[in-house]
Amino acid sequence: MSEQIRIKYYVRTDMVGSTCEDVLEMPRAEWEAMSEREREEMMKECAFNSMEWGFYEIPTDKNSEQK
């Protein structure tokens, strides 16, 4: 059985306290065989797959706009 390696990856925005982290486990040999670019692409994919995002309209109060 191949030795496992634990890799912590994170997503951060410019908002205070916005860092979210997770840990990926994989065979060390597989990690070491990857180029830096492959590692970066894989970590970006892991981070993206862990995110949920959305948007919505913020209602405005017509009375407060007229003051």
CHARMM-style PDB file with segment names, atoms N, HN, CA, C and O in Angstrom:
ATOM      1  N   MET     1       0.854  -1.187   0.000  1.00  0.00      PROA
ATOM      2  CA  MET     1       0.000   0.000   0.000  1.00  0.00      PROA
ATOM      3  C   MET     1       0.889   1.235   0.000  1.00  0.00      PROA
ATOM      4  O   MET     1       1.862   1.319   0.751  1.00  0.00      PROA
ATOM      5  N   SER     2       0.550   2.167  -0.832  1.00  0.00      PROA
ATOM      6  HN  SER     2      -0.240   2.099  -1.441  1.00  0.00      PROA
ATOM      7  CA  SER     2       1.314   3.399  -0.975  1.00  0.00      PROA
ATOM      8  C   SER     2       1.091   4.325   0.220  1.00  0.00      PROA
ATOM      9  O   SER     2      -0.002   4.393   0.782  1.00  0.00      PROA
ATOM     10  N   GLU     3       2.146   5.027   0.586  1.00  0.00      PROA
ATOM     11  HN  GLU     3       3.034   4.971   0.129  1.00  0.00      PROA
ATOM     12  CA  GLU     3       2.046   6.000   1.667  1.00  0.00      PROA
ATOM     13  C   GLU     3       1.114   7.133   1.244  1.00  0.00      PROA
ATOM     14  O   GLU     3       1.204   7.625   0.119  1.00  0.00      PROA
ATOM     15  N   GLN     4       0.228   7.542   2.135  1.00  0.00      PROA
ATOM     16  HN  GLN     4       0.155   7.142   3.048  1.00  0.00      PROA
ATOM     17  CA  GLN     4      -0.706   8.628   1.850  1.00  0.00      PROA
ATOM     18  C   GLN     4      -0.089   9.959   2.274  1.00  0.00      PROA
ATOM     19  O   GLN     4       0.696  10.019   3.220  1.00  0.00      PROA
ATOM     20  N   ILE     5      -0.447  11.003   1.575  1.00  0.00      PROA
ATOM     21  HN  ILE     5      -1.085  10.954   0.806  1.00  0.00      PROA
ATOM     22  CA  ILE     5      -0.034  12.353   1.923  1.00  0.00      PROA
ATOM     23  C   ILE     5      -1.296  13.181   2.117  1.00  0.00      PROA
ATOM     24  O   ILE     5      -2.294  12.981   1.425  1.00  0.00      PROA
ATOM     25  N   ARG     6      -1.244  14.111   3.062  1.00  0.00      PROA
ATOM     26  HN  ARG     6      -0.433  14.273   3.624  1.00  0.00      PROA
ATOM     27  CA  ARG     6      -2.372  15.011   3.326  1.00  0.00      PROA
ATOM     28  C   ARG     6      -1.975  16.403   2.855  1.00  0.00      PROA
ATOM     29  O   ARG     6      -0.926  16.922   3.237  1.00  0.00      PROA
ATOM     30  N   ILE     7      -2.811  16.993   2.033  1.00  0.00      PROA
ATOM     31  HN  ILE     7      -3.663  16.571   1.723  1.00  0.00      PROA
ATOM     32  CA  ILE     7      -2.541  18.313   1.479  1.00  0.00      PROA
ATOM     33  C   ILE     7      -3.687  19.231   1.864  1.00  0.00      PROA
ATOM     34  O   ILE     7      -4.849  18.953   1.566  1.00  0.00      PROA
ATOM     35  N   LYS     8      -3.349  20.328   2.530  1.00  0.00      PROA
ATOM     36  HN  LYS     8      -2.405  20.553   2.773  1.00  0.00      PROA
ATOM     37  CA  LYS     8      -4.368  21.305   2.903  1.00  0.00      PROA
ATOM     38  C   LYS     8      -4.454  22.348   1.795  1.00  0.00      PROA
ATOM     39  O   LYS     8      -3.437  22.876   1.344  1.00  0.00      PROA
ATOM     40  N   TYR     9      -5.673  22.635   1.364  1.00  0.00      PROA
ATOM     41  HN  TYR     9      -6.498  22.206   1.730  1.00  0.00      PROA
ATOM     42  CA  TYR     9      -5.878  23.695   0.381  1.00  0.00      PROA
ATOM     43  C   TYR     9      -6.911  24.655   0.943  1.00  0.00      PROA
ATOM     44  O   TYR     9      -7.682  24.304   1.836  1.00  0.00      PROA
ATOM     45  N   TYR    10      -6.917  25.871   0.409  1.00  0.00      PROA
ATOM     46  HN  TYR    10      -6.291  26.156  -0.316  1.00  0.00      PROA
ATOM     47  CA  TYR    10      -7.820  26.874   0.947  1.00  0.00      PROA
ATOM     48  C   TYR    10      -8.315  27.813  -0.140  1.00  0.00      PROA
ATOM     49  O   TYR    10      -7.739  27.916  -1.223  1.00  0.00      PROA
ATOM     50  N   VAL    11      -9.407  28.496   0.194  1.00  0.00      PROA
ATOM     51  HN  VAL    11      -9.875  28.412   1.074  1.00  0.00      PROA
ATOM     52  CA  VAL    11      -9.972  29.549  -0.633  1.00  0.00      PROA
ATOM     53  C   VAL    11     -10.060  30.769   0.270  1.00  0.00      PROA
ATOM     54  O   VAL    11     -10.500  30.674   1.416  1.00  0.00      PROA
ATOM     55  N   ARG    12      -9.641  31.912  -0.250  1.00  0.00      PROA
ATOM     56  HN  ARG    12      -9.283  31.990  -1.180  1.00  0.00      PROA
ATOM     57  CA  ARG    12      -9.657  33.141   0.545  1.00  0.00      PROA
ATOM     58  C   ARG    12     -10.092  34.296  -0.346  1.00  0.00      PROA
ATOM     59  O   ARG    12      -9.737  34.354  -1.524  1.00  0.00      PROA
ATOM     60  N   THR    13     -10.859  35.210   0.224  1.00  0.00      PROA
ATOM     61  HN  THR    13     -11.147  35.163   1.181  1.00  0.00      PROA
ATOM     62  CA  THR    13     -11.228  36.433  -0.493  1.00  0.00      PROA
ATOM     63  C   THR    13     -10.604  37.618   0.241  1.00  0.00      PROA
ATOM     64  O   THR    13      -9.895  37.436   1.230  1.00  0.00      PROA
ATOM     65  N   ASP    14     -10.866  38.815  -0.239  1.00  0.00      PROA
ATOM     66  HN  ASP    14     -11.442  38.963  -1.043  1.00  0.00      PROA
ATOM     67  CA  ASP    14     -10.330  40.001   0.418  1.00  0.00      PROA
ATOM     68  C   ASP    14     -11.168  40.436   1.617  1.00  0.00      PROA
ATOM     69  O   ASP    14     -10.885  41.474   2.215  1.00  0.00      PROA
ATOM     70  N   MET    15     -12.178  39.678   1.976  1.00  0.00      PROA
ATOM     71  HN  MET    15     -12.408  38.834   1.490  1.00  0.00      PROA
ATOM     72  CA  MET    15     -12.993  39.976   3.145  1.00  0.00      PROA
ATOM     73  C   MET    15     -12.349  39.355   4.383  1.00  0.00      PROA
ATOM     74  O   MET    15     -11.808  38.251   4.315  1.00  0.00      PROA
ATOM     75  N   VAL    16     -12.406  40.054   5.502  1.00  0.00      PROA
ATOM     76  HN  VAL    16     -12.845  40.951   5.557  1.00  0.00      PROA
ATOM     77  CA  VAL    16     -11.809  39.568   6.745  1.00  0.00      PROA
ATOM     78  C   VAL    16     -12.472  38.264   7.176  1.00  0.00      PROA
ATOM     79  O   VAL    16     -13.698  38.153   7.180  1.00  0.00      PROA
ATOM     80  N   GLY    17     -11.657  37.285   7.536  1.00  0.00      PROA
ATOM     81  HN  GLY    17     -10.661  37.376   7.532  1.00  0.00      PROA
ATOM     82  CA  GLY    17     -12.182  36.012   8.028  1.00  0.00      PROA
ATOM     83  C   GLY    17     -12.815  35.135   6.970  1.00  0.00      PROA
ATOM     84  O   GLY    17     -13.681  34.318   7.284  1.00  0.00      PROA
ATOM     85  N   SER    18     -12.406  35.286   5.741  1.00  0.00      PROA
ATOM     86  HN  SER    18     -11.703  35.949   5.487  1.00  0.00      PROA
ATOM     87  CA  SER    18     -13.070  34.559   4.667  1.00  0.00      PROA
ATOM     88  C   SER    18     -12.353  33.280   4.246  1.00  0.00      PROA
ATOM     89  O   SER    18     -12.753  32.660   3.261  1.00  0.00      PROA
ATOM     90  N   THR    19     -11.313  32.868   4.957  1.00  0.00      PROA
ATOM     91  HN  THR    19     -10.988  33.371   5.758  1.00  0.00      PROA
ATOM     92  CA  THR    19     -10.562  31.684   4.559  1.00  0.00      PROA
ATOM     93  C   THR    19     -11.326  30.406   4.906  1.00  0.00      PROA
ATOM     94  O   THR    19     -11.790  30.231   6.032  1.00  0.00      PROA
ATOM     95  N   CYS    20     -11.446  29.522   3.919  1.00  0.00      PROA
ATOM     96  HN  CYS    20     -11.068  29.665   3.004  1.00  0.00      PROA
ATOM     97  CA  CYS    20     -12.041  28.198   4.115  1.00  0.00      PROA
ATOM     98  C   CYS    20     -10.998  27.177   3.699  1.00  0.00      PROA
ATOM     99  O   CYS    20     -10.397  27.296   2.631  1.00  0.00      PROA
ATOM    100  N   GLU    21     -10.781  26.173   4.541  1.00  0.00      PROA
ATOM    101  HN  GLU    21     -11.269  26.077   5.409  1.00  0.00      PROA
ATOM    102  CA  GLU    21      -9.762  25.172   4.287  1.00  0.00      PROA
ATOM    103  C   GLU    21     -10.361  23.777   4.246  1.00  0.00      PROA
ATOM    104  O   GLU    21     -11.414  23.521   4.829  1.00  0.00      PROA
ATOM    105  N   ASP    22      -9.678  22.885   3.553  1.00  0.00      PROA
ATOM    106  HN  ASP    22      -8.822  23.093   3.079  1.00  0.00      PROA
ATOM    107  CA  ASP    22     -10.037  21.475   3.542  1.00  0.00      PROA
ATOM    108  C   ASP    22      -8.756  20.673   3.321  1.00  0.00      PROA
ATOM    109  O   ASP    22      -7.720  21.236   2.970  1.00  0.00      PROA
ATOM    110  N   VAL    23      -8.829  19.388   3.524  1.00  0.00      PROA
ATOM    111  HN  VAL    23      -9.671  18.931   3.809  1.00  0.00      PROA
ATOM    112  CA  VAL    23      -7.664  18.516   3.376  1.00  0.00      PROA
ATOM    113  C   VAL    23      -7.978  17.427   2.363  1.00  0.00      PROA
ATOM    114  O   VAL    23      -9.042  16.809   2.395  1.00  0.00      PROA
ATOM    115  N   LEU    24      -7.038  17.210   1.475  1.00  0.00      PROA
ATOM    116  HN  LEU    24      -6.174  17.712   1.449  1.00  0.00      PROA
ATOM    117  CA  LEU    24      -7.124  16.163   0.469  1.00  0.00      PROA
ATOM    118  C   LEU    24      -6.114  15.084   0.821  1.00  0.00      PROA
ATOM    119  O   LEU    24      -4.968  15.400   1.142  1.00  0.00      PROA
ATOM    120  N   GLU    25      -6.505  13.832   0.770  1.00  0.00      PROA
ATOM    121  HN  GLU    25      -7.436  13.575   0.510  1.00  0.00      PROA
ATOM    122  CA  GLU    25      -5.582  12.718   0.984  1.00  0.00      PROA
ATOM    123  C   GLU    25      -5.398  11.992  -0.340  1.00  0.00      PROA
ATOM    124  O   GLU    25      -6.357  11.724  -1.063  1.00  0.00      PROA
ATOM    125  N   MET    26      -4.143  11.681  -0.637  1.00  0.00      PROA
ATOM    126  HN  MET    26      -3.364  11.899  -0.050  1.00  0.00      PROA
ATOM    127  CA  MET    26      -3.843  10.968  -1.869  1.00  0.00      PROA
ATOM    128  C   MET    26      -2.512  10.249  -1.708  1.00  0.00      PROA
ATOM    129  O   MET    26      -1.766  10.548  -0.776  1.00  0.00      PROA
ATOM    130  N   PRO    27      -2.199   9.313  -2.586  1.00  0.00      PROA
ATOM    131  CA  PRO    27      -0.924   8.617  -2.507  1.00  0.00      PROA
ATOM    132  C   PRO    27       0.252   9.579  -2.746  1.00  0.00      PROA
ATOM    133  O   PRO    27       0.242  10.370  -3.689  1.00  0.00      PROA
ATOM    134  N   ARG    28       1.250   9.493  -1.881  1.00  0.00      PROA
ATOM    135  HN  ARG    28       1.257   8.850  -1.115  1.00  0.00      PROA
ATOM    136  CA  ARG    28       2.423  10.350  -1.998  1.00  0.00      PROA
ATOM    137  C   ARG    28       3.076  10.205  -3.377  1.00  0.00      PROA
ATOM    138  O   ARG    28       3.477  11.204  -3.975  1.00  0.00      PROA
ATOM    139  N   ALA    29       3.185   8.989  -3.879  1.00  0.00      PROA
ATOM    140  HN  ALA    29       2.859   8.178  -3.392  1.00  0.00      PROA
ATOM    141  CA  ALA    29       3.824   8.759  -5.174  1.00  0.00      PROA
ATOM    142  C   ALA    29       3.095   9.511  -6.291  1.00  0.00      PROA
ATOM    143  O   ALA    29       3.729  10.052  -7.197  1.00  0.00      PROA
ATOM    144  N   GLU    30       1.773   9.541  -6.223  1.00  0.00      PROA
ATOM    145  HN  GLU    30       1.257   9.102  -5.488  1.00  0.00      PROA
ATOM    146  CA  GLU    30       0.989  10.259  -7.235  1.00  0.00      PROA
ATOM    147  C   GLU    30       1.250  11.762  -7.151  1.00  0.00      PROA
ATOM    148  O   GLU    30       1.418  12.425  -8.175  1.00  0.00      PROA
ATOM    149  N   TRP    31       1.283  12.301  -5.925  1.00  0.00      PROA
ATOM    150  HN  TRP    31       1.147  11.763  -5.093  1.00  0.00      PROA
ATOM    151  CA  TRP    31       1.552  13.725  -5.716  1.00  0.00      PROA
ATOM    152  C   TRP    31       2.945  14.099  -6.225  1.00  0.00      PROA
ATOM    153  O   TRP    31       3.120  15.111  -6.905  1.00  0.00      PROA
ATOM    154  N   GLU    32       3.926  13.272  -5.886  1.00  0.00      PROA
ATOM    155  HN  GLU    32       3.784  12.451  -5.333  1.00  0.00      PROA
ATOM    156  CA  GLU    32       5.299  13.562  -6.269  1.00  0.00      PROA
ATOM    157  C   GLU    32       5.534  13.424  -7.777  1.00  0.00      PROA
ATOM    158  O   GLU    32       6.464  14.022  -8.318  1.00  0.00      PROA
ATOM    159  N   ALA    33       4.704  12.645  -8.445  1.00  0.00      PROA
ATOM    160  HN  ALA    33       3.949  12.159  -8.006  1.00  0.00      PROA
ATOM    161  CA  ALA    33       4.835  12.476  -9.891  1.00  0.00      PROA
ATOM    162  C   ALA    33       4.234  13.649 -10.673  1.00  0.00      PROA
ATOM    163  O   ALA    33       4.479  13.785 -11.872  1.00  0.00      PROA
ATOM    164  N   MET    34       3.459  14.484 -10.008  1.00  0.00      PROA
ATOM    165  HN  MET    34       3.259  14.374  -9.034  1.00  0.00      PROA
ATOM    166  CA  MET    34       2.798  15.610 -10.668  1.00  0.00      PROA
ATOM    167  C   MET    34       3.734  16.805 -10.764  1.00  0.00      PROA
ATOM    168  O   MET    34       4.572  17.028  -9.890  1.00  0.00      PROA
ATOM    169  N   SER    35       3.578  17.570 -11.841  1.00  0.00      PROA
ATOM    170  HN  SER    35       2.897  17.389 -12.551  1.00  0.00      PROA
ATOM    171  CA  SER    35       4.326  18.822 -11.977  1.00  0.00      PROA
ATOM    172  C   SER    35       3.666  19.880 -11.084  1.00  0.00      PROA
ATOM    173  O   SER    35       2.551  19.686 -10.600  1.00  0.00      PROA
ATOM    174  N   GLU    36       4.359  20.989 -10.876  1.00  0.00      PROA
ATOM    175  HN  GLU    36       5.265  21.147 -11.269  1.00  0.00      PROA
ATOM    176  CA  GLU    36       3.779  22.083 -10.083  1.00  0.00      PROA
ATOM    177  C   GLU    36       2.486  22.579 -10.722  1.00  0.00      PROA
ATOM    178  O   GLU    36       1.522  22.889 -10.023  1.00  0.00      PROA
ATOM    179  N   ARG    37       2.469  22.651 -12.027  1.00  0.00      PROA
ATOM    180  HN  ARG    37       3.252  22.399 -12.595  1.00  0.00      PROA
ATOM    181  CA  ARG    37       1.264  23.110 -12.740  1.00  0.00      PROA
ATOM    182  C   ARG    37       0.105  22.135 -12.525  1.00  0.00      PROA
ATOM    183  O   ARG    37      -1.024  22.561 -12.284  1.00  0.00      PROA
ATOM    184  N   GLU    38       0.376  20.845 -12.610  1.00  0.00      PROA
ATOM    185  HN  GLU    38       1.294  20.499 -12.806  1.00  0.00      PROA
ATOM    186  CA  GLU    38      -0.673  19.834 -12.380  1.00  0.00      PROA
ATOM    187  C   GLU    38      -1.195  19.916 -10.952  1.00  0.00      PROA
ATOM    188  O   GLU    38      -2.398  19.794 -10.719  1.00  0.00      PROA
ATOM    189  N   ARG    39      -0.289  20.124  -9.992  1.00  0.00      PROA
ATOM    190  HN  ARG    39       0.688  20.224 -10.182  1.00  0.00      PROA
ATOM    191  CA  ARG    39      -0.708  20.260  -8.594  1.00  0.00      PROA
ATOM    192  C   ARG    39      -1.605  21.474  -8.420  1.00  0.00      PROA
ATOM    193  O   ARG    39      -2.652  21.400  -7.777  1.00  0.00      PROA
ATOM    194  N   GLU    40      -1.185  22.595  -8.999  1.00  0.00      PROA
ATOM    195  HN  GLU    40      -0.334  22.655  -9.522  1.00  0.00      PROA
ATOM    196  CA  GLU    40      -1.964  23.822  -8.886  1.00  0.00      PROA
ATOM    197  C   GLU    40      -3.347  23.654  -9.521  1.00  0.00      PROA
ATOM    198  O   GLU    40      -4.347  24.067  -8.933  1.00  0.00      PROA
ATOM    199  N   GLU    41      -3.416  23.066 -10.686  1.00  0.00      PROA
ATOM    200  HN  GLU    41      -2.604  22.730 -11.163  1.00  0.00      PROA
ATOM    201  CA  GLU    41      -4.700  22.843 -11.355  1.00  0.00      PROA
ATOM    202  C   GLU    41      -5.602  21.928 -10.534  1.00  0.00      PROA
ATOM    203  O   GLU    41      -6.805  22.166 -10.431  1.00  0.00      PROA
ATOM    204  N   MET    42      -5.025  20.888  -9.955  1.00  0.00      PROA
ATOM    205  HN  MET    42      -4.048  20.694 -10.039  1.00  0.00      PROA
ATOM    206  CA  MET    42      -5.808  19.966  -9.150  1.00  0.00      PROA
ATOM    207  C   MET    42      -6.340  20.651  -7.890  1.00  0.00      PROA
ATOM    208  O   MET    42      -7.493  20.440  -7.515  1.00  0.00      PROA
ATOM    209  N   MET    43      -5.511  21.470  -7.233  1.00  0.00      PROA
ATOM    210  HN  MET    43      -4.575  21.642  -7.537  1.00  0.00      PROA
ATOM    211  CA  MET    43      -5.949  22.168  -6.022  1.00  0.00      PROA
ATOM    212  C   MET    43      -7.025  23.200  -6.347  1.00  0.00      PROA
ATOM    213  O   MET    43      -7.969  23.371  -5.576  1.00  0.00      PROA
ATOM    214  N   LYS    44      -6.892  23.891  -7.484  1.00  0.00      PROA
ATOM    215  HN  LYS    44      -6.125  23.752  -8.111  1.00  0.00      PROA
ATOM    216  CA  LYS    44      -7.930  24.841  -7.895  1.00  0.00      PROA
ATOM    217  C   LYS    44      -9.244  24.115  -8.143  1.00  0.00      PROA
ATOM    218  O   LYS    44     -10.308  24.601  -7.759  1.00  0.00      PROA
ATOM    219  N   GLU    45      -9.174  22.948  -8.785  1.00  0.00      PROA
ATOM    220  HN  GLU    45      -8.310  22.553  -9.096  1.00  0.00      PROA
ATOM    221  CA  GLU    45     -10.386  22.172  -9.041  1.00  0.00      PROA
ATOM    222  C   GLU    45     -11.020  21.701  -7.735  1.00  0.00      PROA
ATOM    223  O   GLU    45     -12.240  21.761  -7.582  1.00  0.00      PROA
ATOM    224  N   CYS    46     -10.202  21.236  -6.796  1.00  0.00      PROA
ATOM    225  HN  CYS    46      -9.211  21.187  -6.920  1.00  0.00      PROA
ATOM    226  CA  CYS    46     -10.731  20.817  -5.485  1.00  0.00      PROA
ATOM    227  C   CYS    46     -11.420  21.988  -4.794  1.00  0.00      PROA
ATOM    228  O   CYS    46     -12.524  21.843  -4.268  1.00  0.00      PROA
ATOM    229  N   ALA    47     -10.769  23.144  -4.797  1.00  0.00      PROA
ATOM    230  HN  ALA    47      -9.872  23.262  -5.224  1.00  0.00      PROA
ATOM    231  CA  ALA    47     -11.343  24.325  -4.151  1.00  0.00      PROA
ATOM    232  C   ALA    47     -12.646  24.733  -4.833  1.00  0.00      PROA
ATOM    233  O   ALA    47     -13.640  25.002  -4.159  1.00  0.00      PROA
ATOM    234  N   PHE    48     -12.648  24.779  -6.160  1.00  0.00      PROA
ATOM    235  HN  PHE    48     -11.840  24.560  -6.707  1.00  0.00      PROA
ATOM    236  CA  PHE    48     -13.846  25.175  -6.898  1.00  0.00      PROA
ATOM    237  C   PHE    48     -14.991  24.208  -6.633  1.00  0.00      PROA
ATOM    238  O   PHE    48     -16.134  24.636  -6.473  1.00  0.00      PROA
ATOM    239  N   ASN    49     -14.704  22.917  -6.585  1.00  0.00      PROA
ATOM    240  HN  ASN    49     -13.775  22.569  -6.715  1.00  0.00      PROA
ATOM    241  CA  ASN    49     -15.745  21.917  -6.345  1.00  0.00      PROA
ATOM    242  C   ASN    49     -16.297  21.987  -4.926  1.00  0.00      PROA
ATOM    243  O   ASN    49     -17.374  21.456  -4.653  1.00  0.00      PROA
ATOM    244  N   SER    50     -15.572  22.634  -4.024  1.00  0.00      PROA
ATOM    245  HN  SER    50     -14.697  23.065  -4.245  1.00  0.00      PROA
ATOM    246  CA  SER    50     -16.010  22.764  -2.628  1.00  0.00      PROA
ATOM    247  C   SER    50     -16.838  24.018  -2.392  1.00  0.00      PROA
ATOM    248  O   SER    50     -17.394  24.194  -1.307  1.00  0.00      PROA
ATOM    249  N   MET    51     -16.928  24.892  -3.389  1.00  0.00      PROA
ATOM    250  HN  MET    51     -16.476  24.749  -4.269  1.00  0.00      PROA
ATOM    251  CA  MET    51     -17.592  26.184  -3.200  1.00  0.00      PROA
ATOM    252  C   MET    51     -19.042  26.140  -3.642  1.00  0.00      PROA
ATOM    253  O   MET    51     -19.434  25.404  -4.547  1.00  0.00      PROA
ATOM    254  N   GLU    52     -19.807  26.956  -2.965  1.00  0.00      PROA
ATOM    255  HN  GLU    52     -19.488  27.554  -2.230  1.00  0.00      PROA
ATOM    256  CA  GLU    52     -21.174  27.225  -3.387  1.00  0.00      PROA
ATOM    257  C   GLU    52     -21.308  28.737  -3.421  1.00  0.00      PROA
ATOM    258  O   GLU    52     -20.900  29.413  -2.477  1.00  0.00      PROA
ATOM    259  N   TRP    53     -21.861  29.265  -4.467  1.00  0.00      PROA
ATOM    260  HN  TRP    53     -22.193  28.715  -5.233  1.00  0.00      PROA
ATOM    261  CA  TRP    53     -22.015  30.703  -4.557  1.00  0.00      PROA
ATOM    262  C   TRP    53     -23.335  31.030  -5.221  1.00  0.00      PROA
ATOM    263  O   TRP    53     -23.967  30.172  -5.838  1.00  0.00      PROA
ATOM    264  N   GLY    54     -23.733  32.247  -5.093  1.00  0.00      PROA
ATOM    265  HN  GLY    54     -23.220  32.945  -4.592  1.00  0.00      PROA
ATOM    266  CA  GLY    54     -24.986  32.671  -5.688  1.00  0.00      PROA
ATOM    267  C   GLY    54     -25.101  34.185  -5.635  1.00  0.00      PROA
ATOM    268  O   GLY    54     -24.157  34.883  -5.262  1.00  0.00      PROA
ATOM    269  N   PHE    55     -26.254  34.674  -6.008  1.00  0.00      PROA
ATOM    270  HN  PHE    55     -27.020  34.108  -6.311  1.00  0.00      PROA
ATOM    271  CA  PHE    55     -26.507  36.108  -5.972  1.00  0.00      PROA
ATOM    272  C   PHE    55     -28.001  36.323  -5.886  1.00  0.00      PROA
ATOM    273  O   PHE    55     -28.799  35.451  -6.229  1.00  0.00      PROA
ATOM    274  N   TYR    56     -28.360  37.505  -5.421  1.00  0.00      PROA
ATOM    275  HN  TYR    56     -27.712  38.214  -5.142  1.00  0.00      PROA
ATOM    276  CA  TYR    56     -29.771  37.866  -5.338  1.00  0.00      PROA
ATOM    277  C   TYR    56     -29.884  39.385  -5.302  1.00  0.00      PROA
ATOM    278  O   TYR    56     -28.953  40.086  -4.907  1.00  0.00      PROA
ATOM    279  N   GLU    57     -31.025  39.867  -5.717  1.00  0.00      PROA
ATOM    280  HN  GLU    57     -31.781  39.298  -6.038  1.00  0.00      PROA
ATOM    281  CA  GLU    57     -31.291  41.305  -5.716  1.00  0.00      PROA
ATOM    282  C   GLU    57     -31.605  41.759  -4.306  1.00  0.00      PROA
ATOM    283  O   GLU    57     -32.312  41.077  -3.564  1.00  0.00      PROA
ATOM    284  N   ILE    58     -31.077  42.911  -3.944  1.00  0.00      PROA
ATOM    285  HN  ILE    58     -30.503  43.465  -4.547  1.00  0.00      PROA
ATOM    286  CA  ILE    58     -31.366  43.495  -2.638  1.00  0.00      PROA
ATOM    287  C   ILE    58     -32.479  44.509  -2.850  1.00  0.00      PROA
ATOM    288  O   ILE    58     -32.298  45.494  -3.566  1.00  0.00      PROA
ATOM    289  N   PRO    59     -33.632  44.269  -2.228  1.00  0.00      PROA
ATOM    290  CA  PRO    59     -34.756  45.193  -2.414  1.00  0.00      PROA
ATOM    291  C   PRO    59     -34.406  46.586  -1.884  1.00  0.00      PROA
ATOM    292  O   PRO    59     -33.717  46.713  -0.872  1.00  0.00      PROA
ATOM    293  N   THR    60     -34.872  47.601  -2.554  1.00  0.00      PROA
ATOM    294  HN  THR    60     -35.431  47.497  -3.376  1.00  0.00      PROA
ATOM    295  CA  THR    60     -34.659  48.965  -2.092  1.00  0.00      PROA
ATOM    296  C   THR    60     -35.957  49.496  -1.515  1.00  0.00      PROA
ATOM    297  O   THR    60     -37.047  49.131  -1.954  1.00  0.00      PROA
ATOM    298  N   ASP    61     -35.822  50.356  -0.535  1.00  0.00      PROA
ATOM    299  HN  ASP    61     -34.936  50.653  -0.179  1.00  0.00      PROA
ATOM    300  CA  ASP    61     -36.972  50.992   0.094  1.00  0.00      PROA
ATOM    301  C   ASP    61     -37.214  52.312  -0.634  1.00  0.00      PROA
ATOM    302  O   ASP    61     -36.441  53.256  -0.476  1.00  0.00      PROA
ATOM    303  N   LYS    62     -38.270  52.382  -1.422  1.00  0.00      PROA
ATOM    304  HN  LYS    62     -38.898  51.614  -1.550  1.00  0.00      PROA
ATOM    305  CA  LYS    62     -38.562  53.579  -2.233  1.00  0.00      PROA
ATOM    306  C   LYS    62     -38.676  54.832  -1.372  1.00  0.00      PROA
ATOM    307  O   LYS    62     -38.273  55.912  -1.802  1.00  0.00      PROA
ATOM    308  N   ASN    63     -39.217  54.707  -0.169  1.00  0.00      PROA
ATOM    309  HN  ASN    63     -39.545  53.829   0.180  1.00  0.00      PROA
ATOM    310  CA  ASN    63     -39.380  55.871   0.715  1.00  0.00      PROA
ATOM    311  C   ASN    63     -38.031  56.447   1.142  1.00  0.00      PROA
ATOM    312  O   ASN    63     -37.876  57.667   1.198  1.00  0.00      PROA
ATOM    313  N   SER    64     -37.060  55.598   1.442  1.00  0.00      PROA
ATOM    314  HN  SER    64     -37.186  54.607   1.397  1.00  0.00      PROA
ATOM    315  CA  SER    64     -35.752  56.088   1.879  1.00  0.00      PROA
ATOM    316  C   SER    64     -34.984  56.719   0.738  1.00  0.00      PROA
ATOM    317  O   SER    64     -34.130  57.572   0.981  1.00  0.00      PROA
ATOM    318  N   GLU    65     -35.257  56.331  -0.505  1.00  0.00      PROA
ATOM    319  HN  GLU    65     -35.951  55.638  -0.702  1.00  0.00      PROA
ATOM    320  CA  GLU    65     -34.584  56.915  -1.665  1.00  0.00      PROA
ATOM    321  C   GLU    65     -35.078  58.331  -1.942  1.00  0.00      PROA
ATOM    322  O   GLU    65     -34.337  59.132  -2.513  1.00  0.00      PROA
ATOM    323  N   GLN    66     -36.302  58.658  -1.556  1.00  0.00      PROA
ATOM    324  HN  GLN    66     -36.904  58.007  -1.092  1.00  0.00      PROA
ATOM    325  CA  GLN    66     -36.880  59.971  -1.846  1.00  0.00      PROA
ATOM    326  C   GLN    66     -36.476  61.028  -0.832  1.00  0.00      PROA
ATOM    327  O   GLN    66     -36.690  62.214  -1.083  1.00  0.00      PROA
ATOM    328  N   LYS    67     -35.904  60.650   0.299  1.00  0.00      PROA
ATOM    329  HN  LYS    67     -35.730  59.686   0.503  1.00  0.00      PROA
ATOM    330  CA  LYS    67     -35.549  61.618   1.359  1.00  0.00      PROA
ATOM    331  C   LYS    67     -34.338  62.413   1.007  1.00  0.00      PROA
ATOM    332  OT1 LYS    67     -33.910  63.264   1.786  1.00  0.00      PROA
TER     333      LYS     67
END
